[in-house]
Amino acid sequence: MSLFAIGDPHLSFGCQKPMDIFRGWENHADRLSEHWRRVVSDEDTVVLPGDISWAMNLESLLPDLQFLNQLPGKKVLLKGNHDYWWTTKQKMEQYLHQNGLDRIAFLHNNCICAEGFRLCGTRGWLFENGQPQDEKVLAREAGRLRLSLEAAKNQEGELLVFLHYPPVFGQEENRPMLDTLQEYGVKRVFYGHIHGHGCVHALNGVYRGIAFRLVSSDFLGFCPAKIEKSSLDPALF
């Protein structure tokens, strides 16, 4: 039983938004399915940190979640900046039950224990503009991360955090998120959102005592990355 991560699948079976207009994204859903089935077993868990689907509501989301549900393993989903279908956790869980999507769970203000790990996380937010509205959202997202980490306190397993937005990118850093990660002693963070040429500037290493890894789909070649137990060497996880 192993843990994997891959973000930003950008599925669009229900709304037909083409991704192959972007270089390297040709037939990406087929490639994702092929690689996923090759490395993930039905006893494993896969975390998808955001940008799950281009759907605008739950009705058009269904084909995308059906696609994920039939792939091997349990899936843990986080919200990304393009997940406009995202609503309350209660409504989404009811939606899963109503549609027989029994291999999917949501990481949202909570902690999920899987494969010997405690999984925490939230979407995060942009931080480079410094606008007042951005500061409010940053504070809210830091609060959501805190709720998730608090929920992990009485659980067992190695603590991992998953975010959609990177807390560090280039010369910029998201201080509220970084401060919260350090306060709770988080040592390993996995994030998505960054694509294409931006991956050159993505942090895959240790910053402020925390090991970060980019797991967006195109960066991983549309193959879920296995997360090994406890190592701070960024070359090994």
C-alpha positions as CSV (number, residue, x, y, z in Angstrom):
1,M,0.0,0.0,0.0
2,S,1.7,3.1,-1.3
3,L,1.0,6.9,-1.5
4,F,1.3,8.8,-4.8
5,A,0.6,12.4,-5.9
6,I,-0.2,14.1,-9.1
7,G,-1.8,17.5,-9.5
8,D,-3.6,19.5,-12.2
9,P,-5.1,16.8,-14.4
10,H,-7.4,19.5,-15.9
11,L,-10.0,17.0,-17.0
12,S,-12.9,18.2,-19.3
13,F,-15.0,15.2,-20.3
14,G,-18.1,17.0,-19.3
15,C,-17.3,20.4,-20.8
16,Q,-15.0,19.6,-23.7
17,K,-12.3,22.2,-23.0
18,P,-9.3,21.1,-25.1
19,M,-5.9,21.0,-23.3
20,D,-4.0,19.9,-26.4
21,I,-3.7,23.5,-27.5
22,F,-0.9,23.6,-24.9
23,R,2.4,22.1,-25.9
24,G,3.0,18.7,-24.3
25,W,-0.7,18.2,-23.3
26,E,-1.7,16.1,-26.4
27,N,-4.0,13.2,-25.3
28,H,-3.1,13.9,-21.7
29,A,-6.1,12.1,-20.2
30,D,-5.2,8.9,-22.1
31,R,-1.5,9.2,-21.1
32,L,-2.5,9.8,-17.5
33,S,-4.7,6.7,-17.4
34,E,-2.0,4.6,-19.0
35,H,0.7,5.7,-16.6
36,W,-1.6,5.6,-13.6
37,R,-2.6,2.0,-14.3
38,R,1.0,1.0,-14.7
39,V,2.3,2.3,-11.3
40,V,-0.8,2.5,-9.0
41,S,-2.5,-0.5,-7.5
42,D,-6.0,-0.7,-6.1
43,E,-4.6,-0.8,-2.6
44,D,-2.8,2.5,-3.0
45,T,-3.8,6.2,-2.4
46,V,-3.3,9.1,-4.9
47,V,-3.5,12.7,-3.8
48,L,-4.5,15.3,-6.5
49,P,-3.7,18.8,-5.2
50,G,-6.1,20.9,-7.3
51,D,-7.2,21.8,-10.8
52,I,-9.1,18.6,-11.1
53,S,-11.6,19.6,-13.7
54,W,-12.6,22.5,-16.0
55,A,-16.3,21.9,-15.0
56,M,-18.2,24.9,-13.8
57,N,-20.7,23.0,-11.7
58,L,-21.3,19.5,-10.2
59,E,-23.5,18.4,-13.1
60,S,-20.8,18.8,-15.7
61,L,-18.2,17.4,-13.3
62,L,-19.6,13.9,-13.2
63,P,-17.7,12.4,-16.2
64,D,-14.4,13.7,-14.8
65,L,-15.0,12.2,-11.4
66,Q,-16.2,8.9,-13.0
67,F,-12.9,8.8,-15.0
68,L,-10.9,9.2,-11.7
69,N,-13.1,6.8,-9.7
70,Q,-12.5,3.9,-12.1
71,L,-8.7,4.3,-12.0
72,P,-6.9,2.1,-9.4
73,G,-6.6,3.2,-5.8
74,K,-8.3,5.7,-3.5
75,K,-8.2,9.4,-4.6
76,V,-7.8,12.4,-2.3
77,L,-8.8,15.7,-4.0
78,L,-7.9,19.3,-3.1
79,K,-9.3,22.5,-4.6
80,G,-7.3,24.3,-7.3
81,N,-7.8,27.8,-8.7
82,H,-9.7,26.4,-11.7
83,D,-12.1,24.1,-9.7
84,Y,-15.1,26.4,-10.0
85,W,-17.4,23.4,-9.3
86,W,-16.1,23.2,-5.7
87,T,-18.7,23.8,-3.1
88,T,-19.1,22.8,0.6
89,K,-17.6,19.6,1.7
90,Q,-21.0,18.3,2.8
91,K,-22.6,18.9,-0.6
92,M,-19.6,17.3,-2.4
93,E,-19.7,14.2,-0.2
94,Q,-23.4,13.9,-0.8
95,Y,-22.7,14.2,-4.5
96,L,-20.1,11.4,-4.3
97,H,-22.6,9.1,-2.5
98,Q,-25.5,9.9,-4.9
99,N,-23.3,9.0,-7.9
100,G,-21.6,5.9,-6.5
101,L,-18.1,7.6,-6.5
102,D,-16.8,5.5,-3.6
103,R,-13.1,5.8,-4.3
104,I,-12.8,9.6,-3.9
105,A,-12.5,11.8,-0.8
106,F,-11.9,15.5,-0.3
107,L,-9.1,17.2,1.7
108,H,-10.8,20.4,3.0
109,N,-10.4,21.7,6.5
110,N,-9.6,18.1,7.6
111,C,-6.9,15.5,7.9
112,I,-7.0,12.2,6.0
113,C,-4.9,9.2,7.2
114,A,-3.6,7.0,4.4
115,E,-0.7,4.5,3.9
116,G,1.0,5.5,7.1
117,F,0.8,9.3,6.5
118,R,-1.3,12.1,7.8
119,L,-2.5,14.1,4.8
120,C,-3.2,17.8,5.3
121,G,-3.6,20.8,3.0
122,T,-5.5,23.5,1.3
123,R,-5.5,25.5,-1.9
124,G,-3.3,28.4,-0.9
125,W,-3.3,31.6,-2.9
126,L,-1.4,34.1,-5.1
127,F,0.9,36.4,-3.2
128,E,2.9,38.4,-5.6
129,N,0.5,41.3,-6.1
130,G,0.0,42.3,-2.5
131,Q,-3.5,43.7,-3.0
132,P,-5.7,44.1,0.0
133,Q,-8.1,41.4,-1.3
134,D,-5.2,39.0,-1.7
135,E,-4.2,39.6,1.9
136,K,-7.7,38.6,3.1
137,V,-7.7,35.4,1.0
138,L,-4.1,34.5,2.2
139,A,-5.2,34.8,5.8
140,R,-8.3,32.6,5.1
141,E,-6.2,30.0,3.4
142,A,-3.6,30.0,6.2
143,G,-6.5,29.5,8.5
144,R,-7.7,26.5,6.5
145,L,-4.3,25.0,6.6
146,R,-4.2,25.5,10.4
147,L,-7.6,23.7,10.7
148,S,-6.2,20.8,8.7
149,L,-3.0,20.6,10.7
150,E,-5.0,20.8,14.0
151,A,-7.1,17.9,12.8
152,A,-3.9,15.9,12.4
153,K,-2.7,16.3,16.0
154,N,-4.4,13.3,17.4
155,Q,-3.7,11.0,14.5
156,E,-0.7,8.8,13.8
157,G,1.7,8.8,10.8
158,E,4.2,11.0,9.1
159,L,2.8,14.5,8.5
160,L,2.6,15.7,4.8
161,V,1.1,18.9,3.4
162,F,-0.4,19.3,0.0
163,L,-1.1,22.7,-1.6
164,H,-2.3,23.8,-5.0
165,Y,-0.4,27.1,-5.1
166,P,3.4,27.0,-4.2
167,P,4.3,28.9,-1.0
168,V,7.6,29.8,-2.7
169,F,8.2,30.7,-6.4
170,G,11.2,32.4,-7.8
171,Q,12.1,35.2,-5.4
172,E,8.7,35.4,-3.9
173,E,7.4,33.7,-0.8
174,N,4.0,33.4,0.8
175,R,4.8,34.3,4.4
176,P,1.5,33.4,6.1
177,M,1.6,29.9,4.6
178,L,5.3,29.4,5.3
179,D,4.9,30.6,8.9
180,T,2.0,28.2,9.5
181,L,4.0,25.3,8.0
182,Q,6.9,26.0,10.3
183,E,4.7,26.5,13.4
184,Y,3.4,23.0,13.0
185,G,6.7,21.5,12.2
186,V,5.8,20.4,8.7
187,K,8.9,19.0,6.9
188,R,7.5,18.0,3.5
189,V,5.1,19.9,1.1
190,F,3.8,18.8,-2.4
191,Y,2.2,21.4,-4.7
192,G,0.9,21.9,-8.2
193,H,-0.2,24.9,-10.3
194,I,3.1,25.5,-12.1
195,H,3.3,24.4,-15.8
196,G,5.4,24.6,-18.9
197,H,8.3,27.0,-18.8
198,G,7.4,28.0,-15.2
199,C,8.6,24.7,-14.0
200,V,12.2,25.9,-14.4
201,H,11.6,28.4,-11.5
202,A,9.7,25.9,-9.3
203,L,11.2,24.9,-6.0
204,N,12.2,21.3,-5.8
205,G,14.3,21.3,-2.7
206,V,14.6,22.5,0.9
207,Y,13.6,26.1,1.9
208,R,13.4,27.3,5.5
209,G,13.8,23.7,6.7
210,I,10.9,22.4,4.6
211,A,11.3,20.1,1.5
212,F,9.1,21.1,-1.4
213,R,8.2,19.2,-4.5
214,L,6.3,20.2,-7.6
215,V,3.8,17.4,-8.7
216,S,1.8,19.1,-11.5
217,S,0.8,16.6,-14.3
218,D,2.9,17.9,-17.1
219,F,6.0,18.2,-14.9
220,L,5.6,14.6,-13.9
221,G,5.0,13.4,-17.5
222,F,1.4,12.6,-16.5
223,C,2.6,9.8,-14.2
224,P,1.8,9.8,-10.5
225,A,4.9,10.2,-8.3
226,K,5.4,7.8,-5.4
227,I,6.0,9.4,-2.1
228,E,8.5,7.4,0.0
229,K,8.6,7.4,3.8
230,S,10.5,10.0,5.6
231,S,13.4,11.6,3.8
232,L,14.5,15.2,3.7
233,D,16.8,14.6,0.7
234,P,14.8,16.2,-2.2
235,A,16.4,13.9,-4.6
236,L,14.7,10.9,-2.9
237,F,11.1,12.0,-2.7
